[in-house]
């Protein structure tokens, strides 16, 4: 076989998907995640393919996020900040946002670089890029001496206005590399060449803190693959939904903070194209969290703002609770709702679900691996929705008695309710949380859910999606063939993507002559970065535009070459976009260009989707595993349901709910008044 392999490390399972380029055959595997040593877990999973001919290895990892969240075996380096004289406290002052307005005891996130390791040097460049005060070489030498004596491992170099002229940052970096070999260094102009010094400084600090950890992780992976004699390229998923080389990620690890969640949205966009569905909401419920994203017109929605290691409140990242990072991020709403999410009773006797998760270790109580808390998985098992004997085709034995004991002891023993009522309550609470995040990416962004279909995936997503769709008013759901490994499949349909930004900061009328030169320079940089890629490369140009005097800008495409006509078209698009977003536009007002952006995409050949055997409208008898009583809140109790084996279903088969469809990596619960139909690509299409 000639395989392309995608490996996605989640909080509970490590998912592996391999596609044979010749036959289109797909191999799907799940392994418990090795939380304390994820690189070894990836290599253990990959060893299954050591004897095969592998042409590409793609990977999504949570290493960057876990490091900033404080995972015990991922120790952040001792780092320093070198900045303009008088500005070392920018990273601490920030925007003075309070994440919890009425909490008198709220504390800001701890500083990644303590004040004693923030050093100042005399230099100054004005907002137009002119050198006002030359870089003081003596100051630099003194600071490097301090850095050497303190045993600093990583240095962020962040000067005022370096986004418009990075000369001084580059000089300091050259001095560091010459005098302190082995020390990781990052300039703010390398990772966020945009104005707004706090966000730029913060991005550089986060990036340099991650450089030693991520580069070591990638090196360990690469060496392990070499020992297996796998010489194929290793690509890493970025937060933007595009792949990047290991060299790029090692230098810019801040680009992979949301690596894993992005893959599932990209897979949803791919399927929306295959199925001819323009507007899709991706819904991913795994073992720890649930995430929702929007795809409109086949395009994944992205944002340029993110706070890593921050809190999430009702699906939204809480501003001021984490470390701001500038870049491209797939725009997701997220909540703590997964199969391993723990249910508990608060001091007032109210049933709660989350935010803590049992994760892979100890796991839900029913796994029999040491967990004693009641989780969402335990609740679904007690409600008859999960196979009461095993998961993963028998590879994962489960114990319903342990689930019942956990719910009885941790819930029913406190609030005195029947076990079934407690289990149903757990599911209702977690469903209400997840319906909220789906509402956030549709209704709260001005989109009518009726115009969308949901693509449901993750190990637990298809079990809950019918209830969520009913709550939000969506009448069509797509459950892909292997929903529990869908994000790993997304790694195999993701293109390479590199984004380059340059600050412009000038009115449209005064930048026409310079823009073409700026874009040409950025395109050369992007193509040089992708020089290893032999496929087709597309390059798109964008402008961040706003009315003069505004604080925030809108991303607008611009034509190539960027001449007067192209700029006029972009200004027209800006007015239209401004009206769509804010409800008004001011066509007589002056428009300015804040940033120029280039997005280079290396188009990867997509795997073939094999057609499945055609059958009649009625499933065959051999596809029915058993009859099982399943609890449905709308039916007021348990209902006798047929349980189908998904691998036995054929294209054209139609199943009227209520019913259960079991498979290796997930379980689909077909609610009453819903119908499930198998399409030509083995998707389960649910309609109401």
N, C-alpha and C positions, 0 to 999 in steps of 0.2 A: 504493500500500500504506500501511496504518497500522501502524507498527512500534513495538514495545518492544525496546530493545537492551540486552544485557548484555555487559560487557567485563571480562574477568578477566586481570590481568597476572601471569604466572608467571615462574619463573626462566629458562625456555627459550623459551616461546611466549606470545604475547598472544592469548587466545581471544575470539572475538566470536560471539555468538548473537543473532539478531534473529527475532522472532515477529510475524507479521502477525495482528492482532487479528480481522480479518474472515474470512480463509480458514484460519487456523491454520498456514499455511506457515512452515517454519523455515529460516532461512539460517544456515549455519555457516561460519566462516572462521578460519584460523590465520595468525598473522604472527610472525616472529622478534621476541622482546622486545628493545627498545632499552634495555639495562640502565642506561646512563648518563643517559638522558633518557626515563624511562617516560611522562611526560605527552605528549611529542610522539609516542611510539609509539601511545598510545591515540588521539590525534587523527588520526594517519595511518590507523589501522584504521577509525575512525568516518567518515572521509571517503567511504567506500563508500556511505554512506547519506545523504549531504548533500542529495541531490535528493528524498528520500522524506519523507513526513509522519511524524515521530517524536513519539510521545506520552510516552515515558519513557526515560531513560537511567540504567542502574544499573551500578555499578562496584565491583570488588574490587581493592585495591591492596596492595602490599608496601612502600610508601614508609616507613611508620612503623617497621616491623621493620628494614628495610635501614639506616635512619638510625642506629639504636641499635647495629647490627652494624658500623658504620663504613664504609659505602659512600663512596667517595672524593668524589663530587660532592654528597653530602648532609652538609653541615657543621653540627654541632650548635651552637646559639647560646651565647654567653657569658652564663651565667645565675647568679642569686643565690638564696639561701634566707634568708628572714626568719622567725625563730622565737622562742619563749619563752626568756628568759634562762636559760642553763645547759643548753640542750638542742640545741645546734647539731651535736653529734656523733652524734645518734640515727641519722642516715642512714648513718653509717660503722660504728657499733658493730653495728647490725642485730640479728640473732638469734644471732650467733656460730656459724652453721652452717659446717662445712667440707665443701665439695663433694667434695673428695678427701681422705678421712680419713688415709690413710697416705702422702700425698705431702708430704714435708718442704718442698718448694719451691712449694707451691700459693700462688697469690696471688688475693685477692678481686678482683672486677671493679673497674675504675677508677671513682673517684667522678665522677659526672656534674657535680657542683658542688664545686670545690676548697674546702678549709677556709677559705681567705682570703676567699671570697665568701659565707660563711655568717655572717649577722649576727643578733645577739640584741637583743631589746627587753624592757623590764620590763613584764610583764602576767601575770595568773594567773587562770584560771577553774578551779574545782574539778570533781570528777567528777559533781556534781549540777547543774552549769550556773551555779553562783553565782559572781559576780565577787569574787575575793579581793583581787586587786591590779589597779586600773584601768590601762588601756593608757597608757603614758607617752608623751605627745605629743612631748616633746623627743627621746626615744630614736628615735622614728620619723623625725623630721625629720633627725637626724644620719645615720641609716642611709640615707635617701633621697639625702642629699648624697653619701655614699660611692658609692652606686649610680650616681649621675649622673656622678661623676668617673671611674669605672672603665669607663664605656661599656657597662653591662649591657644586654642585649637582652631578657631574660626573667626573671621573678621568681616563685618559689613562696613562698606565705605559709602557714606551717604552725605553728599554736599548739597547745599542750597542751589536751586536752579540748574542742577546738573542734567535735568531732562532736556534742556535746550543746548547745553554745551558740556559734555562729559570730560573735558580735557583733564581737569584736576583729579577726578576720580580715577581715570586711567593711569595717570602718573603715580598715584599712591599705590594702586594695585601692582604696578610694575615693580615698585620698591619692595613691596611685601613679598612678592614671588621671588625676588632676587635675594633678599636677606633672611626670609623665613620660609625656606622650602618645606613643604608638607602641611603648611597651614592653609586651610580652606579660606577663600576670599571671594566676596561678591560685591559688585558695585550696584547701587540702586538704578543706575542708567541701563544696566544689563537686563534687569528683570521687570522694570516698570518705568519705561521712559515717558512718563506723563507728569503733568503738574499736579499739585496737591502733595506737599512734602510729607505730611504724616502718613498717608497711605503708601507713598513710594518708599519711605524709610521702613515702615512696618513690613512691607513685602520683602525688602532686602534682608531684614533681620530674620524673618521666618525662613526665607530661602537658605540663608547661610547656616542657620541652626540645623536644618535638615540635611545639608550636603554630606557631612560625615556619615550619617546614619543610612541615608538612601544609597549613597555610592557604595558603601560596604555591603548592603543588602544585594544590590545589583551585581556586584563583583562576586559575591558568594554564589548567586544563581548562575552567572556566566561560567564560573569555574566548575560548578557541578555539572552543567550541560556539557562542558568540554570533557569532563571525565567520562561521561556517557557517550562521547564521540558524536555529539550533536553539533554540527557546524552551521546550522541554519540561523538566520538573524533572530534576535530577541527584541521585540518591540513592547513598549509599555503604554498602557492607556492613560491619557491625560484627562484632566477635569473638563476639558472642552469637548470631549467625545471623539478626539482624534488620537492616532498612535504617534509615538515618537521613538527615536533611537535611544539606546541606553546612555550614550554619551551626552545627549541633550538633557535627558532626565537627571543624570548625575550632577550636571551643572545647574539645572533649574528644577529642583525637586518640588518647589512650590506649585509646579504645574500639574502634579499628580495627587493633590490633596483629596480630591473627590474622584479618584480613579475608578473605583468599583461601580458606584451608582451610575456613572455616565454610560457604561457599557450597555446596560439594560435599555436605556432610552435610545441609544443608537440602533440596537436590535429592533426596537419598536418602530423606528423610522424606516428601517429596511423592510420590515413586514408590511408597513402601511403602503409602501410602493408596490410590493408584490401583489397585495390584495386590492390595490386601487382605492384605498381609503385615504382621503386628504387630511382629515383631522382626527388625531388620536390622542388619548390620554394614556400614558404608560403608568401602570400600577404594579409596583414591586413590593411584595411582602415576603421577607425572609425570616431568619431566626431571631433577629434583633430589632430591626426597624422596618418601617414601611415608607415608601417614597413614591411620589407622583410627579410626572413631568408632562409637558404639552408639546405636541408636534402639530404644527399648522401648515397646510400645503406641502407636507412632506419634509418640512424644515424644523429641526430641533430648536427650541427656544433657549437662548443662553443669556447670561448676565455677566457683567464685568466686575461685580462687587461680591465679596464673600468674606465671612469672618470665621476663620478656622478655630477649632477648639472652643467655640462659643456655645451658649445655650440655645435650645429650640423651644419656643413657646407657641403652642397650638399650631405647629407646622412651620412657623417662621423662625428664621435665625434672628436671635435677639441682638439688636445693634448695641455695641458697647460691651458685649459679654465675652468677646474673643479677640483674635488678632486679625485686623483687616489685611486682605491680600487682593491685589489687583491682577486681573487676568481674565481669561475666558472660562466660565463655568456653566455646565448644563444647569439650567434653572429648575431646581427641584424644591418641592415642599416635602417635609419629612416629619415623622413622629415616631416615638418609641412604641412600636406595635409590631411584634414578630411572634413566631411560634414559641420562642423562649421567654417572652415578656412575662414578668411575675405579677400575679394578682395578690392583693393584700387588703387588710382592713385597717382604716385609720383610727385615730383615737376617738373620733366621733361616731364610729360604727358604720362608716360608709365604705362600700366596696370600691377599691381602686385597682387600676391595671397600669403597671409601669411606673417610672421609667426604667427600673432595673430589669436586667435580663439574666436568665440562667446560662445563656450562651452555649458554647460547646462543652464547657466543663463548669459545673457538674451536669448541666443540661436539665430538661424537664424531668419531673419525678418519674414519669412512665418509662423513661429510658433505662432506669435502673443503674445509673452511673453515679449515684450519690446525691442527686438533687432531691430536696424535700419540699420545695415550694411549689405551689400550684401555678401552672403557666397556661398560656392560651392553648398550647398543644394538648395539655392534660384535659382542658375543658372540651376541646373538640373531640377528643377520644371518648369522653363520657357521654357526649351527645350523639355518638354513633357515626360521626363523620369520617373518622379515621379507622383503618383496619385495626381491629382490637388485638391482633396477634403480632403483627410485624409491619415494618416499613422497608423501603428500598428492596422490594422483591424478596423479602425474607432475610436480607442481610442485617437488618436492624430490629431485633426482637424488642417488643414493648410490653409493658405490664399494666393492664387497666386497673388492677387492684392498688398499685402504687399511686396511680393518678387519683383514684377515689380517696385514698388515705390522705393525700396532700390537700385535696379540696376540703375534706371533712375536718382536718386538724387546723388548717390555716385560714379557712373561711367559715365553714358551717359551725365550727366549735365556738366562734366568736359572735357571729350575727344570728345564729340559730335559724337556718333555712335549709330546705332539702338540697341534696347534692346537685340534682338536675337544675334547680332554680339558680344555684350559685354558678354552675357551669354556663348556663344560658346568660346570666348577668355578665359574666366575664366577656363572653363573645359580643354581647350588645355594647358594652363599654368600649371595647377595642374597635368595633365597627364604627362607632360614632366618631372616634378619633380619626380613623382613616377616611371616612366620608368628608371630614373637614378639609383634609389636604387635597382631596380631589376637587372639592369646591374651590379651593384657593387657586388652583391652576386653570380653572375654567370660569366659573361665575365671577369671582373676585378680580379677574383680569378682563372682564367684559365679554366673555364668550358664552354662548348658549350651549349647555351640555347636550342638548338634543342634536346638535351638529357634530357630535363626537362619538367615537366608539372607544371602548376601553380594551387595551391589550393587557391581560392579567398574567403575571408570572411571579417567580419566586416560589419556594417550596409551599408557602401557605396562601399565596395570592388567589389561586382559583377556588380555594375553599370559602373565601369571604366575599368574592367580588359581586355575586348576584345581589346580596343585601345592600352593598354600597351603591350599585347601579340603580336599584330601586329608590334609595334615599335621594340620589342626586338627579334622577330623571333620565338616565341613559338607557337606551333600549337594545344596544348591541355590544357584545363582548367577544373578544377573540382570545382563546387560550391556545398558545402555540404548542407544537408537538412535545417539547421537553421544557415546560415552564420553570421547573426547578433549576435548570441549567441555562436559562435563557440569556442571562448576563454574560456567561462564558461564551455563548454563541455570538453575542454581540461583538466580542473581541475579534471574531473572524470576519465580520462584515464592516469593520471600521477602517476608514482610510487614514493615511498619515496626514497630520495637520500641524502646520507651523504658523504662528501669528507674530507679526512684527509691528511695533508701534513707534511713531515719531511724533513728538510734540510740534505743533505749528503755531497756535495762539495768535491768529491774525484774522482780520476781516476778509471775507471771500474776495473782494475786489483787489486786494493787495497781494494775494498769494498765488495767483494763476501761473506766473512764470516759474515759481519755485516748486510747485507741487509735482510737476512731471519729473523733475530731477530727484525730489525726495522719494517718490514712488519707485522710480527706476533703481535707486540705491537700495531700497528695502527689498525689492524683488531679487536683486543680485544676492543679497544676504540670505534670503529664503531659499533660493535655488542652490546656493552653496551648501546650506545646511542639509538639503535633501539630495546631495550629489550621489549618495549611495543607492538611491532608489532608481530602478530601471523602468518603471511604468510611466503611465501618463500623469502629468502634473498640470493642474489648473491653478491660476492665480487670480484672485479677486481683490479689488481695491474698495476701501471704505473711508468715509470721513466722519469724525465725531463733530456734530454741528449744533449750534445753539444761537438764540438771539443774543446780541450784545447786552451784557448785564445779567444774563441768567447764570445760575450756578451749576446746572446739570445739562448734559448734552444728549443728543439722539444719534444713533448709528445709522448712517445713510450710505448706500452703495454709490459709487462714482465710476464713470466709464473710463476706458483706456483707449487711446491716450487721454490724459486729463487736461483737456484744453478748455477754451472758453465755453464751448457748447456743452461739454460734459459737466462743467461746474454749474451752468445755468439749470441743467436737468436735475442736478443734485439739490440745488436750492429749492426748486419746485417740489421735489420729493420731500424735502425737509418740512416745508409748510404743510403738506398733506399729512405727513406722519405726526407732526405736532398737533394738528387738529384731531387726528384719530386718538392720540394718547391723552391730550389735555382738553379736548372739546373746543379749541379755538386756535386760530393762527393769526399772525400779523404780517401780512405780505409786504407792507411798507417799511417794516423794521429792518435794521441791518443784521446780517447773519455773519457769524464768525466760525472759523474752523479751529477746533481745539486740538485734535489729533488726526494724523493720517495712519491708516492701518492697511496692512497687506496680509491676506490669508492665503497661504499656499497649501494645496491639497494634493497629495499623492494618491491617485485612485487605485485601490487594491481590487484585484479580480474577486468577485463575490462567489461564494460556493453555490453549487447547484442545489436546488430544492427538488428532491425526487417526488414524483406523483405516486399516490398510493392506489391500491387496487380498488376498483369500483364495485360497490355492492348495491343491494336494494335499500329501500327506505327503512325497512325493519332490520335491526341488528340480528345476527345469527344467534342461536341458542348457546353456542360455545363462547360467545363474548360475555355471557352473564355468569358472574362468579358465584353470587349468592343473593339472597334476599336479606335485608338488614333493617332493623328499626332505627330511624334517624330523626333527631329532634329538629323541628322547624318552628321558629317563634311565631310565624304567621299562621301556622296550622294549629297552634295551641298545644302542641305536644309531639309525641313520637308518631312517625308515619312509616309504614312498611315500604321499603324502597328497593328496587333492583340495583345491584352493584355490578358495573361493567368493567371489563379489562380493556383498557384503552388500546393496547397493541392488537387486539382482535377486531376492533371496529374498522369499517371500510368507508370509503368515500360514498356519500349519499345516505349513510345511516342516520336516522333521526330518532332522538330520544326525548320523550315528554317528561318533564319534571313532575314530581320530585324523583331524583336519581343520584347515584354516586358513580363517578368514573375514576377508577384507580389506575396508577401507573408507577413506574420506578421512582420518580423524583417528585411527585406531587399527587394531590387528590382534588378533583373538580367536583364541587357540590352544585347540582342543578336544582334550583329552588322551584317550588310549585309555581305554576303559570309561566315557567320558562321552558323553552325548547332548545335542545342541543342538536346540531347537525355537523357531521364530519365533512370537511371540504376536500378538494383534490390534493391539498398539501398536508393532510392529516391534522389541520387545525380543528379545534372544537369551536364552532360558531354558536354562541348563545344569543337567543332573541326572546323578547318579551312582548 
